[in-house]
Amino acid sequence: MKKTITSLFLFLVLSANTAFSQISLDSLFNFGKNVLDVIGENTELTDSEETEFGDMLAGEFNKQHTLTSTGKEKVEIIGNNISNYVKRKAIGYKFNVTKDEIKNAFSMAGGNIWITSGLLNLVESDDELAFVIAHEMAHEDKKHNMKRIQMIYRAYQFGGEDAAQLASIAQNLLMTPFEKYQEFEADEYGVYLLRHAGYNTNGAITFFNKLASLEKETSEDEIGYLFRTHPYTKDRIKRLKDYIKKLDK
């Protein structure tokens, strides 16, 4: 029974890369959850499992993108500073800059974070850059990233042999939006981390104001999914202003 269910789950996972339109991510996750419920496995990954699998997926991602050292040192300095204030201390953060003019930032399970060169050219202060990095670290610290790959990892654990195919699926997941509540949570927790790391929380507001202007002036091809699929910028600005006021009291 277990072997049959696991084989079926693996078939769906591996097929998702070539038949993505036929199997939605929600269906895949729901099926995976049902499978793991049947065989009695815990779906949440440990920090070590997340790091090992996340680093493997990140390695596959890096093979398919051009990385640059330009701006990386600054990103690492700011990121390492902020990492002193996260709760999940067992996760080690790794920072990279992709040579890409699209304005974007994204993260993957296991503490892997990327900033594009286009976004580095957009920000005008360390405070703005620190907010972007803190936002991505918030997704990691709140386990948003882990929850996106846990079903894929369990399938891999139960016998998936083609890591490249699984990595391809995970990269598709990387380009899908988080839930709206997760974005709001990452905004607020990102500001919390920003403040504790010694940066000016107004960097979050100036960044979003810049983003609001960019949305009016720029085509979708020039703005990463991070911006196009997130909650409305004006809503995020209002929520963050209210949150910062609470922190200042």
C-alpha positions in Angstrom: 0.0 0.0 0.0 2.7 2.4 1.0 4.8 1.6 -2.0 1.8 2.1 -4.3 0.8 5.4 -2.8 4.4 6.7 -2.8 4.9 5.7 -6.5 1.7 7.5 -7.5 2.8 10.6 -5.6 6.2 10.6 -7.2 4.6 10.2 -10.6 2.5 13.3 -10.0 5.5 15.3 -8.7 7.8 14.3 -11.6 5.0 14.9 -14.1 4.3 18.4 -12.8 7.4 19.7 -14.6 6.1 18.7 -18.1 2.3 18.9 -17.5 2.2 21.9 -15.2 -1.0 23.2 -16.7 -2.8 19.9 -15.9 -1.8 19.5 -12.3 -2.1 22.7 -10.2 0.2 23.3 -7.3 -2.7 23.3 -5.0 -3.8 19.9 -6.2 -0.3 18.6 -5.9 0.1 19.8 -2.3 -3.3 18.5 -1.3 -2.6 15.1 -2.8 0.7 15.1 -1.1 -0.8 15.9 2.2 -3.4 13.1 1.9 -0.6 10.7 1.0 1.5 11.6 3.9 -1.5 11.5 6.2 -2.2 8.0 5.1 1.4 6.7 5.7 1.6 8.6 9.0 4.6 10.9 8.1 5.1 14.3 9.6 5.2 16.8 6.8 7.1 19.7 8.5 10.8 19.6 7.8 13.5 19.9 10.4 16.0 22.7 10.0 18.6 20.3 8.8 16.3 18.7 6.3 15.2 22.1 5.0 18.8 23.3 4.7 20.1 20.2 2.9 17.2 20.1 0.4 17.0 23.9 0.0 20.8 24.1 -0.7 20.5 21.4 -3.3 17.6 23.2 -5.0 19.5 26.5 -4.8 22.5 24.9 -6.4 20.4 23.8 -9.3 18.9 27.3 -9.6 22.4 28.9 -9.6 23.4 26.7 -12.5 20.7 28.2 -14.6 21.3 31.9 -13.7 24.2 34.2 -14.1 25.6 35.3 -10.7 27.7 38.4 -10.2 29.9 39.7 -7.4 28.8 43.3 -8.1 26.9 44.4 -5.0 27.2 41.0 -3.3 29.5 42.2 -0.5 27.0 44.9 0.5 24.1 42.4 0.4 26.1 39.9 2.5 27.1 42.5 5.1 23.5 43.7 5.5 22.1 40.2 5.4 24.5 38.9 8.0 23.7 41.8 10.3 20.0 41.1 10.1 20.5 37.4 10.6 21.6 38.1 14.2 18.0 38.9 15.0 16.1 36.0 13.4 14.5 33.3 15.6 15.6 30.2 13.7 19.3 30.3 14.5 20.0 26.9 13.0 19.3 28.3 9.5 22.4 29.7 7.8 21.8 32.4 5.3 23.4 32.5 1.9 23.2 35.6 -0.3 23.7 36.0 -4.0 23.2 38.6 -6.7 21.9 37.6 -10.1 23.0 39.6 -13.2 19.5 40.5 -14.2 18.0 43.9 -15.0 14.6 42.8 -13.9 13.8 44.3 -10.5 13.3 41.4 -8.1 14.3 39.6 -4.9 13.4 36.1 -3.9 14.2 33.4 -1.3 14.2 29.7 -1.1 14.1 27.3 1.8 17.3 26.7 3.7 18.2 30.4 3.9 19.0 31.0 0.3 18.3 34.6 -0.9 18.8 36.3 -4.2 18.8 40.0 -5.1 18.8 41.0 -8.8 21.3 43.7 -10.1 18.2 45.5 -11.3 16.8 45.9 -7.8 20.2 46.9 -6.5 20.2 49.8 -9.0 16.7 50.7 -7.8 17.3 51.1 -4.1 18.9 54.3 -3.0 20.0 53.6 0.6 21.2 50.8 2.8 17.9 51.1 4.7 15.8 50.3 1.6 18.1 47.4 0.7 18.0 46.2 4.3 14.2 46.1 4.1 14.1 44.0 0.9 16.6 41.6 2.4 14.8 41.5 5.8 11.5 40.8 4.0 13.0 37.8 2.3 14.5 36.6 5.5 11.1 37.0 7.2 9.7 34.5 4.7 12.4 32.1 5.8 12.1 32.7 9.5 8.3 32.3 9.4 8.7 29.0 7.6 6.8 30.3 4.5 9.6 28.9 2.3 9.8 25.5 4.1 6.0 25.0 3.6 6.4 25.5 -0.1 8.9 22.6 -0.5 7.9 20.2 2.2 5.7 18.0 0.1 8.4 17.8 -2.7 11.0 16.9 -0.1 8.9 14.1 1.3 8.4 12.7 -2.2 12.2 12.9 -2.8 12.8 11.2 0.6 10.5 8.3 -0.3 12.4 7.4 -3.4 12.5 10.3 -5.9 15.7 9.7 -7.8 15.8 12.6 -10.3 17.0 15.6 -8.3 17.1 17.8 -11.3 13.4 17.3 -12.1 12.5 18.0 -8.5 14.7 21.1 -8.5 12.9 22.3 -11.7 9.5 21.9 -9.9 10.8 23.8 -6.9 12.1 26.6 -9.1 8.6 26.8 -10.6 7.3 27.1 -7.0 9.9 29.9 -6.4 8.3 31.9 -9.1 4.8 31.6 -7.7 3.4 34.2 -5.3 3.1 33.7 -1.6 -0.3 34.0 0.0 -1.4 37.6 0.7 -1.3 37.1 4.5 2.3 35.8 4.2 3.4 38.9 2.3 1.8 41.1 4.9 3.5 39.1 7.7 6.9 39.2 5.9 6.5 43.0 5.5 5.8 43.5 9.2 8.4 41.0 10.5 10.9 42.4 8.0 10.4 45.9 9.5 10.8 44.3 13.0 14.1 42.7 11.9 15.1 46.0 10.2 14.6 48.0 13.4 16.5 45.5 15.6 19.4 45.4 13.2 19.8 49.2 13.5 18.4 50.3 10.2 15.8 53.1 9.7 12.3 51.6 9.4 11.4 54.4 7.0 13.5 52.6 4.5 10.5 50.3 4.1 8.2 53.2 3.3 10.6 54.9 0.9 11.1 51.6 -0.9 7.4 51.0 -1.4 6.8 54.6 -2.5 9.5 54.0 -5.1 7.8 50.8 -6.0 4.4 52.5 -6.4 6.0 55.0 -8.8 7.7 52.2 -10.7 4.4 50.3 -11.1 2.9 53.3 -12.9 5.9 53.8 -15.2 7.2 50.4 -15.9 6.0 47.4 -18.0 5.5 44.1 -16.3 8.5 42.7 -18.2 10.7 45.0 -16.2 9.3 44.2 -12.8 9.8 40.8 -11.1 7.0 38.6 -9.9 7.8 39.8 -6.4 6.2 43.1 -7.2 3.6 42.2 -9.8 1.9 39.5 -7.7 2.2 40.9 -4.2 -0.7 42.7 -2.4 -1.4 46.2 -3.6 1.5 48.5 -2.8 -0.7 51.2 -1.3 -2.2 48.7 1.1 1.2 47.5 2.2 2.4 51.1 2.8 -0.7 51.8 5.0 -0.2 48.6 7.0 3.5 49.3 7.5 2.9 52.9 8.6 0.5 51.6 11.2 2.8 48.9 12.3 5.8 51.3 12.6 3.7 53.6 14.8 3.0 50.7 17.1 6.7 49.9 17.3 7.5 53.5 18.1 5.2 53.7 21.1 
